[in-house]
Amino acid sequence: MQAVKDKLSEMSAMKQVKEEARAEEKAEKEIAKARADIAHEVRLAKEAEATMVHHVAKAGEIARAGEQMANEQLAKHGGSNATTGGRGGDVPNTAASNPLPTTNMSPPTYNKMS
């Protein structure tokens, strides 16, 4: 009879150990999934940032080209009005004196999560 009781308590203890192992494994899987989700979002954010930097730089180039073309047109047609922008009055043409800033940004770096 004692052997049966020992066997039942042993089986109960094994069942409890297995449940704890399953719970621990499930928690580890959830942590791994959360890390994967975070890495995915970080990657998407870096891609969006790189795209934004590209578009900002391209917009700056287009704006500079437009300013240059406008200045050339004003110089060609306006003669001495090139400094006033052909607008008359004393409003200076600040396009040439205030060029758009260039971006000296390096690409984002990858921060490996552990």
OpenMM code with the backbone's topology and positions (N, CA, C; nanometers):
from openmm import Vec3, app, unit

residues = "MET GLN ALA VAL LYS ASP LYS LEU SER GLU MET SER ALA MET LYS GLN VAL LYS GLU GLU ALA ARG ALA GLU GLU LYS ALA GLU LYS GLU ILE ALA LYS ALA ARG ALA ASP ILE ALA HIS GLU VAL ARG LEU ALA LYS GLU ALA GLU ALA THR MET VAL HIS HIS VAL ALA LYS ALA GLY GLU ILE ALA ARG ALA GLY GLU GLN MET ALA ASN GLU GLN LEU ALA LYS HIS GLY GLY SER ASN ALA THR THR GLY GLY ARG GLY GLY ASP VAL PRO ASN THR ALA ALA SER ASN PRO LEU PRO THR THR ASN MET SER PRO PRO THR TYR ASN LYS MET SER".split()
positions = [
    Vec3(0.0818, -0.1193, 0.0000),
    Vec3(0.0000, 0.0000, 0.0000),
    Vec3(0.0866, 0.1263, 0.0000),
    Vec3(0.1936, 0.1215, 0.0777),
    Vec3(0.2847, 0.2360, 0.0841),
    Vec3(0.3486, 0.2601, -0.0528),
    Vec3(0.3791, 0.1534, -0.1239),
    Vec3(0.4397, 0.1655, -0.2563),
    Vec3(0.3454, 0.2362, -0.3535),
    Vec3(0.2160, 0.2081, -0.3424),
    Vec3(0.1171, 0.2722, -0.4291),
    Vec3(0.1081, 0.4210, -0.3962),
    Vec3(0.1072, 0.4540, -0.2668),
    Vec3(0.1020, 0.5943, -0.2261),
    Vec3(0.2266, 0.6686, -0.2738),
    Vec3(0.3425, 0.6046, -0.2621),
    Vec3(0.4672, 0.6651, -0.3081),
    Vec3(0.4630, 0.6889, -0.4595),
    Vec3(0.4120, 0.5912, -0.5300),
    Vec3(0.4029, 0.6021, -0.6750),
    Vec3(0.3086, 0.7165, -0.7146),
    Vec3(0.1943, 0.7283, -0.6468),
    Vec3(0.0991, 0.8359, -0.6758),
    Vec3(0.1602, 0.9735, -0.6450),
    Vec3(0.2292, 0.9852, -0.5341),
    Vec3(0.2909, 1.1145, -0.5007),
    Vec3(0.4033, 1.1475, -0.5992),
    Vec3(0.4747, 1.0441, -0.6426),
    Vec3(0.5799, 1.0630, -0.7429),
    Vec3(0.5198, 1.1106, -0.8752),
    Vec3(0.4088, 1.0491, -0.9158),
    Vec3(0.3412, 1.0881, -1.0394),
    Vec3(0.2882, 1.2308, -1.0290),
    Vec3(0.2374, 1.2668, -0.9125),
    Vec3(0.1870, 1.4021, -0.8903),
    Vec3(0.3008, 1.5036, -0.9004),
    Vec3(0.4145, 1.4700, -0.8408),
    Vec3(0.5306, 1.5587, -0.8463),
    Vec3(0.5800, 1.5740, -0.9905),
    Vec3(0.5831, 1.4646, -1.0663),
    Vec3(0.6264, 1.4710, -1.2063),
    Vec3(0.5302, 1.5572, -1.2886),
    Vec3(0.4006, 1.5420, -1.2600),
    Vec3(0.3012, 1.6214, -1.3322),
    Vec3(0.3223, 1.7704, -1.3051),
    Vec3(0.3502, 1.8039, -1.1806),
    Vec3(0.3725, 1.9434, -1.1444),
    Vec3(0.4987, 1.9976, -1.2112),
    Vec3(0.6051, 1.9183, -1.2155),
    Vec3(0.7296, 1.9604, -1.2793),
    Vec3(0.7072, 1.9832, -1.4287),
    Vec3(0.6320, 1.8936, -1.4923),
    Vec3(0.6035, 1.9091, -1.6355),
    Vec3(0.5228, 2.0360, -1.6618),
    Vec3(0.4242, 2.0648, -1.5775),
    Vec3(0.3434, 2.1860, -1.5932),
    Vec3(0.4296, 2.3114, -1.5800),
    Vec3(0.5201, 2.3093, -1.4824),
    Vec3(0.6096, 2.4235, -1.4642),
    Vec3(0.7012, 2.4407, -1.5859),
    Vec3(0.7507, 2.3288, -1.6395),
    Vec3(0.8369, 2.3356, -1.7572),
    Vec3(0.7604, 2.3906, -1.8777),
    Vec3(0.6365, 2.3461, -1.8936),
    Vec3(0.5541, 2.3972, -2.0039),
    Vec3(0.5287, 2.5470, -1.9882),
    Vec3(0.4981, 2.5910, -1.8675),
    Vec3(0.4726, 2.7329, -1.8425),
    Vec3(0.5985, 2.8156, -1.8708),
    Vec3(0.7136, 2.7649, -1.8304),
    Vec3(0.8392, 2.8351, -1.8554),
    Vec3(0.8684, 2.8423, -2.0052),
    Vec3(0.8452, 2.7321, -2.0741),
    Vec3(0.8679, 2.7296, -2.2185),
    Vec3(0.7740, 2.8270, -2.2899),
    Vec3(0.6482, 2.8319, -2.2450),
    Vec3(0.5523, 2.9231, -2.3045),
    Vec3(0.5958, 3.0688, -2.2826),
    Vec3(0.6436, 3.0993, -2.1631),
    Vec3(0.6905, 3.2352, -2.1337),
    Vec3(0.8105, 3.2710, -2.2206),
    Vec3(0.9025, 3.1765, -2.2395),
    Vec3(1.0194, 3.2009, -2.3246),
    Vec3(0.9771, 3.2251, -2.4694),
    Vec3(0.8779, 3.1496, -2.5156),
    Vec3(0.8290, 3.1688, -2.6525),
    Vec3(0.7651, 3.3068, -2.6682),
    Vec3(0.6903, 3.3506, -2.5673),
    Vec3(0.6268, 3.4820, -2.5732),
    Vec3(0.7326, 3.5925, -2.5747),
    Vec3(0.8373, 3.5754, -2.4951),
    Vec3(0.9464, 3.6736, -2.4930),
    Vec3(1.0154, 3.6776, -2.6291),
    Vec3(1.0412, 3.5609, -2.6867),
    Vec3(1.1055, 3.5554, -2.8184),
    Vec3(1.0172, 3.6213, -2.9244),
    Vec3(0.8863, 3.5988, -2.9168),
    Vec3(0.7944, 3.6600, -3.0129),
    Vec3(0.7928, 3.8116, -2.9952),
    Vec3(0.7940, 3.8583, -2.8727),
    Vec3(0.7958, 4.0017, -2.8467),
    Vec3(0.9237, 4.0642, -2.9022),
    Vec3(1.0374, 3.9967, -2.8832),
    Vec3(1.1641, 4.0477, -2.9376),
    Vec3(1.1604, 4.0522, -3.0897),
    Vec3(1.1036, 3.9501, -3.1506),
    Vec3(1.0931, 3.9481, -3.2971),
    Vec3(1.0035, 4.0614, -3.3455),
    Vec3(0.8929, 4.0848, -3.2753),
    Vec3(0.8029, 4.1942, -3.3128),
    Vec3(0.8725, 4.3296, -3.2982),
    Vec3(0.9485, 4.3452, -3.1920),
    Vec3(1.0218, 4.4703, -3.1706),
    Vec3(1.1251, 4.4896, -3.2814),
    Vec3(1.1987, 4.3845, -3.3145),
    Vec3(1.2992, 4.3937, -3.4208),
    Vec3(1.2332, 4.4305, -3.5533),
    Vec3(1.1164, 4.3751, -3.5796),
    Vec3(1.0441, 4.4063, -3.7034),
    Vec3(1.0054, 4.5539, -3.7076),
    Vec3(0.9517, 4.6041, -3.5973),
    Vec3(0.9114, 4.7448, -3.5920),
    Vec3(1.0317, 4.8372, -3.6043),
    Vec3(1.1437, 4.7996, -3.5422),
    Vec3(1.2654, 4.8802, -3.5525),
    Vec3(1.3123, 4.8846, -3.6975),
    Vec3(1.3074, 4.7703, -3.7654),
    Vec3(1.3479, 4.7652, -3.9054),
    Vec3(1.2583, 4.8552, -3.9902),
    Vec3(1.1279, 4.8485, -3.9674),
    Vec3(1.0355, 4.9333, -4.0425),
    Vec3(1.0629, 5.0821, -4.0156),
    Vec3(1.0921, 5.1152, -3.8908),
    Vec3(1.1206, 5.2544, -3.8564),
    Vec3(1.2485, 5.3027, -3.9246),
    Vec3(1.3506, 5.2172, -3.9285),
    Vec3(1.4758, 5.2547, -3.9941),
    Vec3(1.4559, 5.2713, -4.1440),
    Vec3(1.3766, 5.1840, -4.2039),
    Vec3(1.3478, 5.1978, -4.3459),
    Vec3(1.2733, 5.3278, -4.3730),
    Vec3(1.1766, 5.3595, -4.2885),
    Vec3(1.1007, 5.4837, -4.3050),
    Vec3(1.1911, 5.6052, -4.2874),
    Vec3(1.2824, 5.5973, -4.1914),
    Vec3(1.3757, 5.7078, -4.1693),
    Vec3(1.4669, 5.7260, -4.2897),
    Vec3(1.5167, 5.6163, -4.3437),
    Vec3(1.6036, 5.6249, -4.4610),
    Vec3(1.5275, 5.6822, -4.5800),
    Vec3(1.4040, 5.6416, -4.5969),
    Vec3(1.3219, 5.6946, -4.7054),
    Vec3(1.2985, 5.8439, -4.6858),
    Vec3(1.2710, 5.8829, -4.5627),
    Vec3(1.2481, 6.0235, -4.5337),
    Vec3(1.3730, 6.1063, -4.5643),
    Vec3(1.4891, 6.0586, -4.5228),
    Vec3(1.6137, 6.1300, -4.5493),
    Vec3(1.6342, 6.1442, -4.6996),
    Vec3(1.6067, 6.0369, -4.7735),
    Vec3(1.6214, 6.0411, -4.9189),
    Vec3(1.5298, 6.1466, -4.9796),
    Vec3(1.4027, 6.1477, -4.9380),
    Vec3(1.3073, 6.2418, -4.9948),
    Vec3(1.3384, 6.3855, -4.9550),
    Vec3(1.3854, 6.4065, -4.8339),
    Vec3(1.4231, 6.5414, -4.7911),
    Vec3(1.5412, 6.5914, -4.8742),
    Vec3(1.6392, 6.5046, -4.8963),
    Vec3(1.7547, 6.5436, -4.9771),
    Vec3(1.7121, 6.5733, -5.1206),
    Vec3(1.6248, 6.4907, -5.1750),
    Vec3(1.5772, 6.5124, -5.3113),
    Vec3(1.4980, 6.6427, -5.3206),
    Vec3(1.4141, 6.6699, -5.2218),
    Vec3(1.3385, 6.7953, -5.2211),
    Vec3(1.4330, 6.9146, -5.2137),
    Vec3(1.5391, 6.9027, -5.1362),
    Vec3(1.6385, 7.0105, -5.1279),
    Vec3(1.7062, 7.0343, -5.2616),
    Vec3(1.7401, 6.9264, -5.3320),
    Vec3(1.8021, 6.9400, -5.4636),
    Vec3(1.7073, 7.0085, -5.5612),
    Vec3(1.5804, 6.9674, -5.5591),
    Vec3(1.4812, 7.0271, -5.6482),
    Vec3(1.4638, 7.1753, -5.6159),
    Vec3(1.4593, 7.2077, -5.4879),
    Vec3(1.4434, 7.3474, -5.4470),
    Vec3(1.5638, 7.4304, -5.4895),
    Vec3(1.6848, 7.3770, -5.4711),
    Vec3(1.8051, 7.4496, -5.5121),
    Vec3(1.8054, 7.4719, -5.6635),
    Vec3(1.7662, 7.3687, -5.7385),
    Vec3(1.7617, 7.3829, -5.8843),
    Vec3(1.6587, 7.4886, -5.9237),
    Vec3(1.5448, 7.4887, -5.8569),
    Vec3(1.4423, 7.5887, -5.8850),
    Vec3(1.4886, 7.7294, -5.8516),
    Vec3(1.5564, 7.7448, -5.7400),
    Vec3(1.6094, 7.8751, -5.7005),
    Vec3(1.7132, 7.9229, -5.8015),
    Vec3(1.7989, 7.8311, -5.8441),
    Vec3(1.9024, 7.8668, -5.9397),
    Vec3(1.8395, 7.9094, -6.0728),
    Vec3(1.7395, 7.8337, -6.1176),
    Vec3(1.6722, 7.8673, -6.2425),
    Vec3(1.6020, 8.0024, -6.2295),
    Vec3(1.5387, 8.0263, -6.1160),
    Vec3(1.4708, 8.1541, -6.0949),
    Vec3(1.5712, 8.2688, -6.0948),
    Vec3(1.6830, 8.2501, -6.0311),
    Vec3(1.7862, 8.3548, -6.0289),
    Vec3(1.8397, 8.3813, -6.1681),
    Vec3(1.8604, 8.2733, -6.2463),
    Vec3(1.9082, 8.2907, -6.3835),
    Vec3(1.8054, 8.3660, -6.4670),
    Vec3(1.6773, 8.3322, -6.4518),
    Vec3(1.5720, 8.4005, -6.5264),
    Vec3(1.5647, 8.5480, -6.4862),
    Vec3(1.5773, 8.5735, -6.3572),
    Vec3(1.5736, 8.7124, -6.3111),
    Vec3(1.6927, 8.7905, -6.3641),
    Vec3(1.8084, 8.7280, -6.3649),
    Vec3(1.9277, 8.7967, -6.4145),
    Vec3(1.9152, 8.8224, -6.5640),
    Vec3(1.8578, 8.7277, -6.6357),
    Vec3(1.8439, 8.7403, -6.7806),
    Vec3(1.7408, 8.8471, -6.8175),
    Vec3(1.6295, 8.8480, -6.7478),
    Vec3(1.5214, 8.9402, -6.7827),
    Vec3(1.5244, 9.0693, -6.7023),
    Vec3(1.5751, 9.0621, -6.5834),
    Vec3(1.5653, 9.1784, -6.4956),
    Vec3(1.6832, 9.2722, -6.5039),
    Vec3(1.7952, 9.2271, -6.5521),
    Vec3(1.9122, 9.3150, -6.5571),
    Vec3(1.9538, 9.3549, -6.4181),
    Vec3(1.9338, 9.4808, -6.3835),
    Vec3(1.9735, 9.5292, -6.2516),
    Vec3(1.8736, 9.4903, -6.1441),
    Vec3(1.7559, 9.4420, -6.1831),
    Vec3(1.6561, 9.4006, -6.0851),
    Vec3(1.6850, 9.2623, -6.0283),
    Vec3(1.7956, 9.2011, -6.0669),
    Vec3(1.8272, 9.0670, -6.0186),
    Vec3(1.8460, 9.0657, -5.8677),
    Vec3(1.8932, 9.1782, -5.8121),
    Vec3(1.9133, 9.1812, -5.6675),
    Vec3(1.7823, 9.1988, -5.5932),
    Vec3(1.6831, 9.2580, -5.6574),
    Vec3(1.5546, 9.2767, -5.5908),
    Vec3(1.4560, 9.1697, -5.6298),
    Vec3(1.4962, 9.0820, -5.7170),
    Vec3(1.4073, 8.9739, -5.7553),
    Vec3(1.3010, 9.0182, -5.8539),
    Vec3(1.3182, 9.1330, -5.9174),
    Vec3(1.2212, 9.1802, -6.0144),
    Vec3(1.0892, 9.2194, -5.9501),
    Vec3(1.0891, 9.2318, -5.8192),
    Vec3(0.9644, 9.2631, -5.7491),
    Vec3(0.9502, 9.4124, -5.7256),
    Vec3(1.0548, 9.4827, -5.7540),
    Vec3(1.0501, 9.6255, -5.7260),
    Vec3(1.0571, 9.6482, -5.5767),
    Vec3(1.0639, 9.7680, -5.5357),
    Vec3(1.0698, 9.7971, -5.3927),
    Vec3(1.2047, 9.7572, -5.3356),
    Vec3(1.2139, 9.7516, -5.2058),
    Vec3(1.3415, 9.7185, -5.1437),
    Vec3(1.3379, 9.5831, -5.0743),
    Vec3(1.2699, 9.4856, -5.1363),
    Vec3(1.2675, 9.3501, -5.0838),
    Vec3(1.3804, 9.2728, -5.1500),
    Vec3(1.4825, 9.2329, -5.0768),
    Vec3(1.5979, 9.1662, -5.1396),
    Vec3(1.5646, 9.0230, -5.1831),
    Vec3(1.6362, 8.9778, -5.2834),
    Vec3(1.6249, 8.8393, -5.3284),
    Vec3(1.7177, 8.7565, -5.2406),
    Vec3(1.6614, 8.6825, -5.1493),
    Vec3(1.7431, 8.6084, -5.0533),
    Vec3(1.7648, 8.4647, -5.0940),
    Vec3(1.7203, 8.4262, -5.2132),
    Vec3(1.7342, 8.2868, -5.2561),
    Vec3(1.8804, 8.2484, -5.2685),
    Vec3(1.9616, 8.3358, -5.3252),
    Vec3(2.1022, 8.3030, -5.3436),
    Vec3(2.1799, 8.3170, -5.2128),
    Vec3(2.1400, 8.4110, -5.1285),
    Vec3(2.2141, 8.4322, -5.0043),
    Vec3(2.1748, 8.3353, -4.8944),
    Vec3(2.0593, 8.2697, -4.9062),
    Vec3(2.0127, 8.1736, -4.8069),
    Vec3(1.9811, 8.0401, -4.8731),
    Vec3(2.0830, 7.9654, -4.9128),
    Vec3(2.0530, 7.8363, -4.9771),
    Vec3(1.9946, 7.7388, -4.8756),
    Vec3(1.9231, 7.6403, -4.9266),
    Vec3(1.8650, 7.5394, -4.8388),
    Vec3(1.9753, 7.4577, -4.7732),
    Vec3(1.9562, 7.4174, -4.6490),
    Vec3(2.0600, 7.3377, -4.5826),
    Vec3(2.0702, 7.1982, -4.6441),
    Vec3(2.1916, 7.1496, -4.6480),
    Vec3(2.2115, 7.0131, -4.6950),
    Vec3(2.2148, 6.9219, -4.5744),
    Vec3(2.1766, 6.7993, -4.5946),
    Vec3(2.1761, 6.7052, -4.4835),
    Vec3(2.3072, 6.6287, -4.4830),
    Vec3(2.3725, 6.6329, -4.3721),
    Vec3(2.4964, 6.5579, -4.3548),
    Vec3(2.4721, 6.4414, -4.2615),
    Vec3(2.3592, 6.3773, -4.2796),
    Vec3(2.3211, 6.2680, -4.1910),
    Vec3(2.3786, 6.1377, -4.2431),
    Vec3(2.4293, 6.0590, -4.1531),
    Vec3(2.4727, 5.9265, -4.1910),
    Vec3(2.3536, 5.8314, -4.1775),
    Vec3(2.3586, 5.7182, -4.2439),
    Vec3(2.2461, 5.6251, -4.2324),
    Vec3(2.2347, 5.5747, -4.0894),
    Vec3(2.1155, 5.5344, -4.0499),
    Vec3(2.0969, 5.4868, -3.9129),
    Vec3(2.1779, 5.3591, -3.8878),
    Vec3(2.2191, 5.3433, -3.7651),
    Vec3(2.2967, 5.2248, -3.7297),
    Vec3(2.2064, 5.1222, -3.6652),
    Vec3(2.2441, 4.9980, -3.6783),
    Vec3(2.1641, 4.8883, -3.6232),
    Vec3(2.2081, 4.8633, -3.4806),
    Vec3(2.1145, 4.8615, -3.3905),
    Vec3(2.1418, 4.8375, -3.2500),
    Vec3(2.0899, 4.6978, -3.2171),
    Vec3(2.1785, 4.5984, -3.2139),
    Vec3(2.1351, 4.4603, -3.1938),
    Vec3(2.0822, 4.4432, -3.0522),
    Vec3(1.9609, 4.3960, -3.0460),
    Vec3(1.8992, 4.3715, -2.9140),
    Vec3(1.9402, 4.2332, -2.8660),
    Vec3(1.9606, 4.2216, -2.7409),
    Vec3(1.9973, 4.0886, -2.6888),
    Vec3(1.8950, 4.0389, -2.5918),
] * unit.nanometer
topology = app.Topology()
chain = topology.addChain("A")
for resn in residues:
    res = topology.addResidue(resn, chain)
    for name in ("N", "CA", "C"):
        topology.addAtom(name, app.Element.getBySymbol(name[0]), res)
